Amino acid sequence: MNNATERNDCYSNLSGILKENDKITSKDLAGRIIFLSQTVIGVLGNFLLLLYYSFIFQHGRKVRLTDVFLKQLFIANSLVLLSGGVPQTMVAFRLQYLFNDTACKCLLYIDGVGRGMSIGTICLLSVFQNIIISPINSCWKDVKGKAQEYIGFSIRYCWILNILTNLIVRLYAWYSSVNGFDRIIKKKVDIGYCCLVDYGVAIGSIYTALVTFPEVCFSLLIVWSSGSMIFNLYRHKQNVQHIHMSSTFLKSPESRATQSILCLVGTFITFYTVSTIIRIFITLAYSVSLWLVSVSDVIALCFPTVSPFLIMSLYSSKHWHCFSCT
């Protein structure tokens, strides 16, 4: 009974925002514009890129290594935008009372899967590209020729891993709430469209072990592979400089693809690091304001919104002109 009262009070406070203050403030207006712009622009950008790749594949262009990963990245970005951007946009328009506890859990689950797939796809892309451009006498020489054979398996494994780990976390949270563990409530966090309750159980430890720790490992792997790619490009440039082929190398397709991936990875790491730091602070702080939660959500949605347009500029070619004319 105590838990039901606490949870109802939490959601009553969310729905009471609309009744307590009907006047639109400058912060409300800014929140509406930001979240609505991020959601609409991000979804349209990712959808446009999916149409673009469908168009060029139908016109006989060979599928490249980066194309396979980028398509998965578009899907993961769409999941993050739809599960995070749409609810926060509704909160900005004070429609948070439409969400109940079940909808909250589903949205958090989809957002977790999309976020995990986003970092997993970036990690796989950077690692495979690093293997492809590695020298023939490197430690990757045995798998260099077979790397593309493992792409499909790696992507499927990444999807299964993220689906299962996030499902385990949500199921354990639900199991603890229906078996009496939820009588000790440490903290309640208002994230706008629902209320997160921190119970006196090991949910935080399980989330850290199954979600946070793998994401940190993936981030370190991304940084390592990106640094290795930069080193390989620099070493190759130094080796061919005496025969005046550096300019030719810098214009090669492999070099352009690698530089584009490095730009994409750098953008992702920047937004992801800032978002993670703010989320850790929200998790550890006893009292968290809704403004800080909104800032965290805005930063988390920046990469899914910006990445399709970044890819458009990095991979611009004659296909874009033909596609836009069509």
N, C-alpha and C positions, 0 to 999 in steps of 0.2 A: 504493500500500500504506500509506503514511504517513497519507493522508487517511482511509482506511477504519479504520485503527486509532484515530485521533483521534475519529472520529464514533462508533465503537463504544464507546470509553471514555466519551464524553459521555453516551450513552444508558444505559450500564452504571451510571454514577453516579446517574442518575435512578431506575433500577429498584432500585438498592442502598439507597435511602432506606428502603424498606419493610423490608429485612432488618436494617439497622443499628440502627434504633430502633423497636421495636414499642410502646413506651409512648406513650400519647396525652397530649400536653402541652396546656397552656391555649391556646397559640397554634394548635395543630392543631384544637382544639375550636372556637375562635373562627372560624378559617378555614372550617371545615365549615358552621357556622351562617350565616356571612355569605354565602358563595358559593351555598349551597343556597337561602337565602332570596331572594337577588337573582334567581337563575335561575327559581325556581318562581313567585314573585310577579310578576316582569317578564313572563314568557311568558303567564301567566294574564291579566295586565292588558291586554297587547296583543291577546290573543285575544278578551277580553271586549269591547274596543272595536270590533274587526272585526265581532263579532256585533251590537253595538249599531248600527253604521252600516248593516249589512245589514237590520236590523229597521226602522229609520226610513225607509230607501229603499223598502222594500216597502210601507210605509204612506203612500206618496205625498208624502213631503217632498222638496222641490226640492234638488238637489245644489248646495252652495255652493262658493265658491272655496277655502275652507280645507279642505273635506272631501277634495278630490282630493289635496292635499299630505299631509294627515294619514294617509290610507290608505297612502301610500308610506312615510311615517315609521314606521308600525307594522310594515311588512314589513322595513325596514332595522333597526329595533330588535330584531326577532325574530332576524335573522341574527347580529347582534352577541351577543345573549344565548346563542344555541345554539352558536355557534362559539367564544365566549369563556367564558361562564358555565358551560356543561356540562363542558368540559375542566378548568377550574379547580376545579369541584366534585369531579370525580373525583380530582384531585391532592390535595385536602383529605382525601379518603377513602383516599389512598395507592393509587390505581389507575392511576397514570401509566404503568406498564409496559405497558398495553394499547395505547399509541400508538407507532407507528413513524414513520420519517422521512416517508413518503408522507402519512400521516394528518396529520402536523404541517404540512406544506406546504399541504394542502387546507384545514385549519382557519384558518391564517393568511391564506390567500387569501379565504375567505368573510368572515372578520372585517374584512379590508381593504375589501372591497366594501361590506359593511354600514356600516362607519364612514364611508366616503366618501359613500354615499348619504344617510346621516343628516345630515351637514353640508351636502350639496348640496340636500337637500329643505328644510332650515331656511332656507338662503340664498334659494332660489327663493320660498318662502312669504313671507319678509320683503320681498323686492324687489317681488313682484307686489302684495302688500297695500299697500306704499308707493305704487305707481303708482295703485292703485284709489282711495285716499283723497287723492291729491294734488290741489291746486286746479286749476280748469279752465284757468287762465292759466299753469300751470307748464310746465317743459320737457318733461313727459311728456304734454302735451295731445294729441299726434299718435298716441300708442300707448295712451292711456287707454281708449278704446272698443274696441280690438282686443286688449287684454291677455289676455283669457280664451281667445282663439283660439290662442295660443302655449303654453298650459299643457301640453297633451299632448305637443307636440314637445319642450319643455324637459325634461320628466320622462324621456321616452325617451332623449334625448341624454345626460342625466345618468347613466342606467343604463349605456348603451353606453360612455361615457367611463370610468366606474369599473371596469367589467368588463375593458376593454382595458388600461388603465394598470396595474392590479394583475396582470393576466396577463402583461404584458411584464416587469414586475419579477420575477415568480416564474420565468418562462422563462429570463430572463437569469441568474438565480442558479443554476438547474439547468444551463444551458449552461456556465457558468464552472466548475462542479464536475465536469463530465464531460470537460472538455477540458484538464485539467492546470493550470488557474489556481489550484486550491485547495491547492497544496502549501505556500503561505505562509498560516498561520493566525494572525491577529492577536489574536483574542479569541473566547472562547466564553461565551455568556450562557444560563444556565439559567432558562427561563421556566416551569418546573413540569412541563408535560406534554411538552415537547420541548426541544431544545437548539439555539440559534441560533449559527451559526459565522460569524465575520467574516473573510472572505478578503482577500487582498492585491489586490483588484480594485476597480473603480469602482462596485460595487453600491450603496454608500451615496450616491454622487453621483446615480446614476440614480433611486434611491428619493426623494431630496430633490427632484429636478427634476420627477418625474412625479406624486408623491403629496403630499409635504410642502408644496412651494411652492403648488400649487393650493389645498390646505386653508387655508393662511395667507391667500391672496387671498380665498377664500370667507368666512373669518372677518372680514376687514376690511370686506368688502361687507355682511355681516350687521350689523356695528356701525354702518356708515354708514346703511343703510336704516332700522335701528331708531332712530337719532338723528333721521333725517329724519321718521319717523312721529311721534315725540314733538314735534318742532318744529311739524309741521302741526296736530296736535291742540291744542297750546298757542296757536298763532296763531288758529285757528278759535274757540277759546274766548274769546280776547280780542276778536275781531271781533263776536261775538254777545252779549257781556256787557252792552252798553248797551241791548239790547232784551229782556233777561231770558230768554234762550233757552239759556243755558249748561247749566242742569240738564237741559233736554230733550235737548240734544246728547249729554251725558254718558251718557244712557240709551239712545241710539240703537243699533241693531244694529251699524252700522259701527264706532262707538266701542268697544263691548264686544268685538267681534272683534279690533280693533287692540290694545286693552289686553291681551287674552288672548294674542295672538301675542307681544307684547313680554315678557310674563311667561315664556312658553315659551322665547323666544330668550335671555332673560337667564339662565335656568336652564341652558340648553345651553352658552352661552359660558362660564359659570363652571366647569362640570365639564370641558368640553373644554380650556380653558386650563390648568387644573391638571394634567390628564392628559397634555397635550402637553409641559409643562415637565418632568414626571417622565420621560417617554419620551425626551426629548432628553438628560437627565442619564444615563439608562441607556445610551443609544447612545454618549455621549462618555466615560463612566467606564470605566476599565480593568477594575475588579473590581466586580461588582454582586451584592448579596445577594438571595436568593430572597424575603426579606421585602419589599424595596422593589418587586420585580416584582409581588408580590401586592397591595401597596397601589395600584400603578398600575392593575392589573386591576380592583380594587374600584371605584376612581374612574371608570374607563372604563365600567363597567356601571351606574353610578348613574343617568345620564340615561335609558337604555333602560328601567330599572326604574321610575323616578319619573314619567316623562313621561305614560304612559297615565292614571295617577291624577290628575296635574296637569290634564290635558285634561278628565277627568271633572268636576273641580271647577269649571273655567273655563267649560265649555260645558254646565253642568247646566241642564236644562229639564224640561218635563212629559214628554218622551220617556223620560227616565231612569226616572221613576216607572212609566210604562206598561211599559217594558222589564223592570224588576225584578219587577213583578207577573206578567208572562208567564213 
